[in-house]
Amino acid sequence: MHNSSSRFWKMAASVPLATAAISASAQPAYAPASANDLQTGTWHFHHEHVLGTSLEITVRAANEAAARRAEAAALASFDRDDAVLSTWRADSEVSRWAKTKLEPVAVSPELFDVLQQFDRWRERTNGALDPSVEAATRLWRGATAEGRVPTEVEIAMTVEAIQQPHWSLDAAHHTATRLSDVPLALASFTKSYVSSRAAEAALHAGAKGVMCNVGGDVIVRGNLTQMVAIADPTADAENDRPIDYVVVHDRAVATSGSYRRGFEIGAALTTQAPQYSHLFDPKTARPASHVLSSTVMAKDAVTAGALATAFSILPVEESRKLAASLPGVDYMLVLADGEQVLSKDWPRPAGVQRAAFAMPTPQAASGAWDAAFALTIGINLPRIEDARYRRPYVAVWVEDGDAYPVRTLALWTQNARWLPDLKQWYRDDQIRNLTEGTDISRTVSSATRAPGQYTLVWDGKDNEGKPVKAGKYTICIEAARENGGYDLHKHTLDFNGTAQQASLPAAKELGASTLDYHKR
């Protein structure tokens, strides 16, 4: 399963991203400045394993040296706060403190601040935010692993455990006292809190503007504006159309939702295994699934992160009232039935209307692709244990019987300078470009992906949105990694209205891929 957060946000295609590893022993990778970088004064960096997810940083600075100093300052800030606030690290300050009991412990300003913020947000959200909801997560994870749901007695006991106080704070002495043994997870807004501090560190280091995207939570500060495409929570494929776009300037954006992660019961026994949200209501210790995704924009990153989680738990009307009580908060909720609930000031790019996202469907010609069918492509990017690991560039496209590229489905890159490394796609697209006179790399390219499983869909249309003819086409999947390997998979199918499947073997840069031509 790929990183769930990556589906919440897709950065605009005009923002190429570089890749790197953040571990202390690794040498940070950096994409050499492109002509666009030099003209706009922006530089793009990409790191893995930051707060357990992926980090994208865009820096506006006077020159490359200043951009790299800002990047280093942001990374140092992430490292410092991770060592304090990560409940997934046994050696972190919060993990060590959590093992104490009924003993006042002097804690760092950062840990004291986050615990204090949780107290405030627990009260403000009427209990929807509570780090002890980790007890419910563990209950359901354990029960579903046994192929069952928790009993009513287990749920009642968990609610009772969550409702008790878990710490007390002494502001005068700056101490925190652990009051219970209930497990805690400082999730919700903590990632936003850490990201905000990293962005400020980059600005203090000389950046004119900075954007940090940590696993889908975005913060933009200073002289920088970012357009962000919001993924449709009801869609499955990476190349599905976004549900909306927003322009972000000097604001924070956070998304939470139940549609990508969860617990399955009896998954090994049936393909119809019921799935339960990974988000739990602390007051009931039961999954909250009435909201598929909640996206919140606010000036303050903690507010955005806290409300994104709370709005996935609270009844919609309570979410509306809470948002109205806070200045500068905008939101988009997608409910389980697909209904969208937007704040009245929900932003959108100037001149862009929602109707513009609905493309007209061209009329199919005689002998055209059967519109009742689609091809689903499953791609696996394997995890490679290498401190210098850099994400691969990936191209996925469709060739007709003359080896002409009729459709590029995905182009995952970070810098146009290295597109020729995708040797086959680049050669084919150069030929297509000469014929059609269009540069599709500007419209289909998006950020490189972390290791994991991804899905693409081909609807039988070419690059211009016109239905292709029925017949044989070759699916091409190409991956190239700097200082790494190169793989190219090709497989021909006859798209004639008869369902069929195929598997492509695993290689170094590409894991086993699947092709499923099926009725929609």
C-alpha positions in Angstrom: 0.0 0.0 0.0 1.4 3.3 -0.9 1.6 6.3 1.4 -2.0 7.3 1.9 -1.3 10.9 2.4 0.2 11.3 -1.0 -3.2 10.9 -2.6 -4.6 13.9 -0.6 -2.5 16.4 -2.4 -1.0 16.6 -5.9 1.4 19.5 -6.4 0.8 21.4 -9.6 2.7 20.0 -12.6 4.8 23.1 -13.0 6.6 22.4 -9.8 9.4 19.7 -10.4 10.8 18.1 -7.3 14.2 16.7 -6.5 14.8 13.6 -4.3 17.0 12.8 -1.3 17.3 10.8 1.9 17.2 12.6 5.2 19.1 10.1 7.3 22.1 11.6 9.0 24.6 9.3 7.3 23.3 10.1 3.8 24.5 12.8 1.4 21.4 14.9 0.5 20.7 14.6 -3.2 20.0 17.8 -5.0 18.7 18.3 -8.6 21.0 20.6 -10.5 19.3 23.9 -11.1 17.3 24.0 -14.3 16.8 27.1 -16.4 13.4 27.5 -14.8 15.0 27.4 -11.3 17.4 30.2 -12.2 14.7 32.3 -13.9 12.2 32.1 -11.0 14.7 31.9 -8.2 13.1 28.8 -6.8 14.7 25.5 -6.0 13.0 22.1 -5.2 14.1 19.4 -2.9 12.6 16.0 -2.0 13.4 13.8 1.0 12.2 10.5 2.3 11.6 9.2 5.8 10.7 12.6 7.3 8.2 12.2 10.2 7.6 8.8 8.7 6.6 10.1 5.3 7.8 12.1 2.3 8.9 15.8 2.3 8.8 18.2 -0.5 10.5 21.6 -0.1 10.3 24.5 -2.5 12.6 27.4 -1.6 12.7 30.9 -3.2 16.1 32.4 -2.6 18.6 34.8 -4.0 20.8 32.0 -5.3 21.4 28.2 -5.1 23.7 28.5 -2.0 21.0 30.4 -0.1 18.4 27.8 -1.1 20.6 25.0 0.2 21.2 26.8 3.5 17.4 27.2 3.9 16.9 23.5 3.1 19.5 22.5 5.6 17.9 24.7 8.3 14.5 23.1 7.6 15.9 19.6 7.8 17.7 20.3 11.1 14.4 21.7 12.5 12.6 18.5 11.4 15.3 16.3 13.1 15.2 18.3 16.3 11.4 18.1 16.7 11.2 14.5 15.6 13.6 13.6 18.5 11.2 15.4 20.9 7.7 14.6 19.6 7.7 11.3 17.8 5.6 8.7 19.7 6.9 6.2 17.1 10.5 6.5 18.4 11.3 4.8 21.6 14.2 7.2 22.2 12.2 10.4 21.8 11.5 12.7 24.7 7.7 12.1 24.6 8.2 8.3 24.6 10.5 8.5 27.6 8.1 10.8 29.4 5.1 8.6 28.6 6.8 5.7 30.6 6.7 7.8 33.8 3.8 7.8 36.2 2.6 10.3 38.8 5.9 12.1 38.7 6.4 15.7 37.6 9.0 15.8 34.8 10.7 18.9 33.4 10.0 18.8 29.7 11.2 20.8 26.7 9.3 23.9 25.6 8.2 22.0 22.4 6.7 19.1 24.3 5.1 21.3 26.9 3.6 23.4 24.0 2.2 20.4 22.1 0.6 18.9 25.3 -0.9 22.3 26.1 -2.2 22.6 22.6 -3.8 19.2 22.8 -5.6 20.3 26.0 -6.9 23.4 24.2 -8.0 21.5 21.1 -9.6 18.7 23.1 -11.9 21.3 24.8 -12.4 23.3 21.6 -13.5 20.2 19.6 -15.7 18.8 22.4 -13.3 15.8 22.8 -12.9 15.0 19.1 -9.2 15.4 19.4 -7.5 13.2 22.0 -4.1 11.6 21.7 -5.3 8.7 23.9 -7.6 7.6 21.0 -4.6 5.4 20.2 -6.2 3.0 22.7 -9.1 2.6 20.3 -6.7 2.2 17.4 -4.9 -0.6 19.1 -8.1 -2.3 20.2 -9.5 -2.4 16.6 -6.1 -3.4 15.1 -5.8 -6.3 17.4 -9.4 -7.5 17.0 -9.5 -7.2 13.2 -6.2 -9.2 13.1 -8.1 -12.0 14.8 -10.9 -11.7 12.2 -13.5 -10.1 14.4 -14.8 -6.7 15.7 -14.2 -5.7 19.3 -16.9 -6.7 21.8 -19.2 -4.2 23.4 -17.4 -4.8 26.7 -14.0 -4.1 25.1 -15.3 -0.9 23.5 -16.9 0.3 26.7 -13.6 -0.3 28.7 -11.6 1.6 26.0 -14.0 4.6 26.1 -13.6 4.7 29.9 -9.8 4.6 29.5 -9.8 7.4 27.0 -12.1 9.7 29.0 -9.8 9.8 32.1 -7.1 12.5 32.4 -3.7 11.5 31.0 -1.5 14.3 32.1 -1.3 17.5 34.1 0.8 20.5 33.3 2.5 22.9 35.7 3.3 26.1 33.7 5.2 27.7 36.7 7.7 24.9 36.8 7.4 23.7 33.2 6.7 20.1 34.2 4.3 17.5 32.8 3.0 14.7 35.0 1.8 11.4 33.4 -1.5 10.4 35.1 -2.5 7.2 33.2 -1.1 4.2 31.4 -3.3 4.7 28.3 -1.2 4.8 25.1 -0.8 8.2 23.4 -0.1 9.1 19.8 0.6 12.8 19.2 -1.0 12.7 15.7 -3.5 15.2 14.3 -1.8 18.6 14.3 1.7 17.6 15.5 2.9 17.1 12.0 1.6 20.6 11.1 3.3 22.0 14.2 6.6 20.6 13.2 6.3 21.6 9.6 5.5 25.2 10.5 8.6 25.4 12.7 10.7 24.0 9.8 9.3 26.6 7.4 10.1 29.4 9.8 13.6 28.0 10.2 14.1 28.1 6.4 13.0 31.8 6.4 15.4 32.6 9.2 18.2 31.0 7.2 17.6 33.4 4.4 14.8 32.0 2.2 12.5 34.6 0.7 9.7 32.1 0.5 9.2 28.4 1.3 6.7 25.6 0.8 6.8 22.4 2.9 4.6 19.5 1.9 4.9 16.7 4.5 2.9 13.7 3.5 0.1 15.9 2.1 0.1 18.7 4.8 1.2 21.9 3.1 2.5 25.1 4.5 3.5 28.1 2.5 5.3 31.1 4.0 6.9 34.2 2.7 7.1 35.4 -0.9 5.8 32.2 -2.6 2.4 31.1 -4.0 1.6 27.5 -4.7 -1.4 26.0 -6.6 -2.4 22.7 -5.2 -4.7 20.1 -6.8 -6.9 18.2 -4.4 -7.3 14.5 -5.2 -10.8 13.1 -5.4 -11.3 10.7 -2.4 -13.8 8.7 -4.4 -11.3 8.0 -7.1 -8.7 5.2 -7.1 -6.2 5.9 -9.9 -3.2 8.2 -9.7 -4.2 9.9 -13.0 -7.8 10.5 -12.0 -9.0 14.1 -12.3 -8.6 16.3 -9.2 -11.7 17.3 -7.4 -10.6 20.9 -7.1 -7.7 23.4 -7.0 -6.7 25.9 -4.5 -4.1 28.7 -4.5 -2.1 28.8 -1.2 -0.1 31.9 -0.1 1.1 32.4 3.5 -1.3 29.8 4.7 -1.3 26.1 5.9 -3.4 23.3 4.4 -4.1 19.9 6.1 -6.2 17.0 5.0 -7.5 14.0 7.0 -9.8 11.3 5.9 -11.0 7.7 6.2 -10.9 6.7 2.5 -7.4 5.4 2.1 -6.5 3.6 5.3 -8.4 1.3 7.6 -8.8 -2.1 9.1 -10.2 -5.1 7.2 -11.8 -8.1 8.8 -11.4 -11.5 7.2 -9.5 -10.0 4.3 -7.6 -13.3 3.8 -10.9 -15.2 3.5 -13.0 -13.0 1.2 -12.7 -10.2 -1.3 -15.7 -8.6 0.3 -14.0 -8.0 3.6 -15.6 -5.1 5.5 -13.3 -2.2 6.0 -13.3 0.2 8.9 -11.8 3.7 9.0 -8.5 4.3 10.8 -10.0 7.4 12.4 -11.8 6.9 15.7 -14.2 9.0 17.7 -12.7 9.2 21.2 -16.1 9.4 22.8 -17.3 6.1 21.3 -14.0 4.3 20.4 -15.7 3.4 17.1 -14.5 4.2 13.6 -15.7 7.5 12.1 -16.6 7.0 8.5 -19.2 9.6 7.7 -16.6 11.9 6.2 -14.3 10.6 3.4 -11.9 13.5 3.5 -11.7 16.9 5.2 -9.4 19.6 3.9 -8.8 22.7 6.0 -7.0 26.0 5.1 -5.9 28.4 7.9 -3.2 31.0 8.6 -1.9 28.8 11.4 -0.6 25.3 10.7 -1.8 23.9 14.0 -5.3 25.1 13.4 -5.4 23.5 10.0 -4.1 20.2 11.2 -6.3 20.1 14.3 -9.5 20.9 12.4 -8.8 18.5 9.5 -8.8 15.7 12.0 -11.7 17.0 14.1 -13.9 17.6 11.0 -13.5 13.9 10.1 -14.9 13.0 13.5 -17.5 15.7 14.4 -21.0 15.8 12.9 -21.0 18.2 9.9 -23.1 20.8 11.6 -20.7 21.0 14.6 -17.8 21.3 12.2 -19.5 24.3 10.5 -20.1 26.0 13.8 -16.5 25.4 15.0 -15.1 26.8 11.7 -17.3 29.9 11.9 -16.0 30.6 15.4 -12.4 30.8 14.2 -11.1 33.6 11.9 -9.7 32.7 8.5 -10.7 29.1 8.4 -11.9 27.5 5.1 -12.8 23.9 4.5 -13.9 21.3 2.0 -15.6 18.1 3.3 -16.4 15.2 1.1 -19.0 13.0 2.8 -19.4 9.3 2.5 -22.2 9.7 0.0 -20.0 11.9 -2.2 -21.7 15.2 -1.1 -19.3 18.2 -0.9 -19.6 20.7 1.9 -17.6 23.9 1.4 -17.1 27.0 3.5 -18.5 30.1 1.9 -15.1 31.5 1.2 -13.4 28.4 0.0 -10.7 29.7 -2.4 -10.2 28.8 -6.0 -7.8 30.1 -8.6 -9.0 33.3 -10.2 -11.2 32.6 -13.2 -11.4 28.9 -12.5 -14.9 27.5 -12.0 -15.8 24.0 -10.9 -17.6 23.4 -14.2 -14.2 23.8 -16.0 -13.0 20.5 -14.5 -15.7 18.6 -16.4 -14.2 17.8 -19.9 -16.7 17.1 -22.7 -16.6 13.5 -23.9 -15.9 13.3 -27.7 -18.3 11.2 -29.7 -16.9 7.8 -30.4 -16.3 6.9 -34.1 -17.2 3.6 -35.7 -15.0 0.8 -34.5 -13.8 2.8 -31.6 -12.8 1.6 -28.2 -15.7 0.1 -26.2 -16.5 2.9 -23.7 -17.9 0.3 -21.3 -14.3 -1.0 -20.7 -11.2 0.5 -19.1 -7.7 -0.7 -18.4 -6.4 -0.6 -14.9 -2.6 -0.6 -14.5 -1.1 -1.7 -11.2 2.5 -0.4 -10.7 4.8 -1.5 -7.9 7.9 0.7 -7.0 10.0 -1.6 -4.8 11.6 -0.3 -1.6 15.4 -0.3 -2.0 17.5 -0.2 1.2 20.0 2.4 0.2 20.9 5.5 2.2 21.5 7.3 -1.1 18.2 6.1 -2.5 16.7 8.5 -5.0 13.2 8.1 -6.3 13.0 6.8 -9.9 11.6 8.7 -12.8 8.7 6.8 -14.2 6.8 7.0 -17.5 3.7 5.0 -18.4 2.3 5.3 -21.9 0.4 3.5 -24.7 1.6 2.7 -28.2 -0.4 1.7 -31.2 0.4 -0.9 -33.7 2.9 1.4 -35.4 4.7 2.0 -32.0 3.3 5.6 -32.0 2.6 6.9 -28.5 -1.1 7.7 -28.5 -1.4 8.4 -24.8 1.0 9.2 -21.9 -0.8 8.2 -18.7 1.9 9.2 -16.2 5.2 11.0 -16.1 6.7 11.1 -12.6 9.7 13.4 -12.6 11.5 16.1 -10.6 13.5 18.0 -13.2 12.9 18.3 -17.0 16.7 18.2 -17.4 16.7 14.5 -16.7 13.7 13.4 -18.9 16.1 11.9 -21.5 17.0 9.3 -18.9 13.6 7.8 -19.7 15.1 6.8 -23.0 12.2 5.0 -24.7 9.5 7.4 -23.7 11.6 10.4 -24.5 12.5 9.1 -28.0 8.8 8.2 -28.7 7.6 11.6 -27.4 10.0 13.5 -29.5 8.6 11.9 -32.5 5.0 12.6 -31.3 6.0 16.2 -30.6 7.3 16.7 -34.2 4.0 15.3 -35.5 1.5 17.0 -33.1 3.5 20.1 -32.2 2.6 19.9 -28.5 4.7 19.5 -25.3 2.6 17.2 -23.1 5.3 16.9 -20.5 4.0 20.3 -19.1 0.5 18.9 -18.5 1.0 15.3 -17.5 4.1 15.4 -15.4 3.9 15.3 -11.6 6.1 14.6 -8.6 8.1 11.4 -8.3 6.6 8.7 -6.0 7.8 6.9 -2.9 8.1 3.1 -3.0 4.7 1.5 -2.9 1.7 0.4 -5.0 0.0 2.7 -7.5 -2.9 2.5 -9.9 -3.4 4.2 -13.2 -6.5 4.0 -15.5 -6.6 4.2 -19.3 -10.1 5.1 -20.6 -9.3 4.4 -24.2 -8.6 8.0 -25.2 -5.6 9.6 -26.8 -3.7 12.6 -25.5 -6.4 14.9 -27.0 -9.2 13.1 -25.3 -10.5 11.4 -28.4 -11.5 7.7 -28.3 -9.0 5.4 -30.0 -9.9 2.6 -32.3 -10.4 -0.9 -30.9 -7.5 -3.2 -31.5 -4.0 -4.0 -30.2 -2.0 -1.6 -28.1 1.2 -1.9 -26.2 1.4 -0.7 -22.6 4.9 0.6 -21.7 6.2 1.2 -18.2 9.7 2.7 -17.9 11.7 3.5 -14.8 15.1 5.2 -14.5 16.9 6.2 -11.3 19.9 8.4 -11.0 22.9 6.4 -9.9 20.5 3.4 -9.9 19.1 1.1 -12.5 16.8 1.1 -15.5 13.8 -1.0 -16.5 11.4 -1.1 -19.3 8.3 -3.3 -19.4 6.1 -3.7 -22.5 3.0 -5.8 -23.0 0.5 -5.9 -25.9 -3.2 -6.5 -25.3 -6.1 -6.7 -27.8 -8.6 -4.1 -26.6 -11.7 -5.6 -28.3 -14.3 -5.6 -25.6 -13.3 -8.9 -24.1 -12.0 -8.7 -20.5 -8.4 -9.9 -20.0 -5.6 -9.7 -17.5 -1.8 -9.8 -17.7 1.1 -9.7 -15.3 4.6 -8.2 -15.9 7.5 -9.7 -13.9 9.4 -7.8 -11.3 12.8 -6.2 -12.0 15.1 -3.9 -9.9 13.4 -0.6 -10.4 9.9 -1.9 -11.2 8.2 -4.5 -9.1 5.6 -6.9 -10.6 3.0 -4.9 -12.6 -0.6 -5.9 -13.5 -2.9 -5.1 -16.4 -6.6 -5.5 -16.0 -8.8 -4.7 -19.0 -12.3 -4.9 -17.6 -15.9 -3.7 -17.8 -16.4 -0.6 -15.7 
